[in-house]
Amino acid sequence: MSANDHLHLGIALDGAGWHPAAWRQPDARPAELLSPGYWTGLVQEAEAGLLDLVTIEDALTLQSDELFAQDERTDRVRGRLDAVLIAARVAPVTSHIGLIPTAVTTHTEPFHLSKAVATVDFAALGRAGVRVQLAPRQDAARHFGRREVPAIDVARINEPDQQQLLADGFDEAADYVEVLRRLWDSWEDDAEIRDVASGRFLDREKVHYIDFEGRWFSVKGPSITPRPPQGQPVVAALGHSDIPYRLIGRAADLGFVTPHDAEQAATQVRQIDEHRLAAGRADETVHVWADLVVVLDETEQAARDRLNHLNELTGAEYTSDALIFAGTPGQLADLLTEWSTAGLTGYRLRPATLPYDLTQITRGLVPELQRRGRFRTAYPEKATLRSLLGLPRPANRYATA
């Protein structure tokens, strides 16, 4: 079986795990959630499993069970570190795995984020990316006081005015990504001369103004950080409907979707591909991965018992935007193999608890996929995240022949 038949796998890291009761498990480490050792240990475990990447969740408001408002719960993990800074901390103590922190486009300036992600790419020797995310909440806007964010009425979410609010937010995110990419390109690869004899450190002709003018941003540029090792760090986004699928097709390298069966996955892959072509990206690859929350154990009954126990601790059945899978690593391998026929190129797995479900992935699922010839047995030498995903290093849009 060729490398093209191999699946891509990533881990979505969030607190003590994706189940609200994860922090109450015997092997959880709630007192260490804000420590560097906690995060480096998780990412090193993912790297030991030869995974493609980890994503790190973030937001501009406290975690909440409510989508567009803050809850008052005190029995959930609340509080987090900055995802980009976690990635920067983890970068020097890992060697192969991709690092994709989440960043909110609604209130974060693209100039600031462009140099932060470029810095992570330098620290990781070409393994950085960023997952762009919106913050369509008024309480988040009040943290900054610089713009009004119209309230989204969840009960009317499918009505035209609410759909337009969503479209505006995701179109702004697409422009945001365009600014990021132009800033990353604003230095040509050989702009730094560093010639001590002549006294020339920089070729100013190879550092470019980007002169971006759009509805939401006016950015002169250039960046103050040279072009990252990958040229363009990987841009990812999560989508649940056609409007965010348009963002993925138009602006991202990697899209995460939340199908509940292979047929739905095929539809989502097709929608994103249509948006990719409509955006004039016929020659570019946009990977589409499925998200799954995973509860894994040696037997299916043991996994289901674990999930039931977690639900009992919270007093309610856990629900998610993604499919919740409870079973063995072998059963999960069956599902991933089946869904790959829908056009998915990989999966982002959300461990219900950490570290237990992470190690079930790295020490159970990965060996099973390797036995089936569906997953790598070693990392390629000196691979960047882009090359690990089969993405070429982009040419600089401002470079002259």
TAKA-V499612 format. One record per run of one state. SS is the DSSP state (H for helix, E for strand, - for the rest). FROM is the first residue (numbers start at 1). TO is the last residue. If there is no record, write none. Layout:
<<SS/FROM/TO> <SS/FROM/TO>>
This chain:
<<-/1/2> <H/3/5> <-/6/7> <E/8/13> <-/14/21> <H/22/24> <-/25/29> <H/30/32> <-/33/35> <H/36/48> <-/49/52> <E/53/56> <-/57/82> <H/83/91> <-/92/97> <E/98/104> <-/105/109> <H/110/123> <-/124/127> <E/128/133> <-/134/137> <H/138/141> <-/142/153> <H/154/156> <-/157/159> <H/160/185> <-/186/186> <E/187/187> <-/188/191> <E/192/195> <-/196/199> <E/200/202> <-/203/203> <H/204/206> <E/207/207> <-/208/208> <E/209/213> <-/214/217> <E/218/221> <-/222/233> <E/234/238> <-/239/241> <H/242/251> <-/252/253> <E/254/257> <-/258/261> <H/262/278> <-/279/286> <E/287/296> <-/297/299> <H/300/314> <-/315/322> <E/323/327> <-/328/328> <H/329/342> <-/343/345> <E/346/351> <-/352/355> <H/356/371> <-/372/384> <H/385/388> <-/389/401>>
